[in-house]
Amino acid sequence: MSERNEKARFDARLTQQQKQLFEQAAAASGFKTLTDFVLQAAQEKAVAVMSQQQHLVLTAEAQKRFIDALENPPEPNEYLKAAWKEYQSKKF
C-alpha cells in the first residue's frame, strides 16, 4: 500500500479544444496551472460521486438478522397489504 503523501502520475490525452477550454476555465477560476484546475475538478467530482454511495456497516449479529430477514421475510401485515393495493390502483 502506498503512503498517503506519495506522488503518483496520471496522464490523459485530450483534444486541443478541450485543452483550450480547460485552460480558460482554470484562468477564470484563478488557478495558477491547468494541472491544479483539473486535479481540483476531478477531486470535487470524485468526492461527490463517493458521497452518493451508500454503505451499510453491520455487526456480525446484525448481518445474520439482515440475511435472515431477506431469506425468510415475514408475512405482510395489514398496513403493507393496504399500501400494495393503493400502489396497484394508481396508473403510472
Residue pairs with C-beta under 8 A, 6 or more apart in sequence:
2 8
14 22
19 34
22 34
22 37
22 38
23 34
25 37
26 33
26 34
26 36
26 37
26 38
29 37
31 37
31 40
58 66
76 84
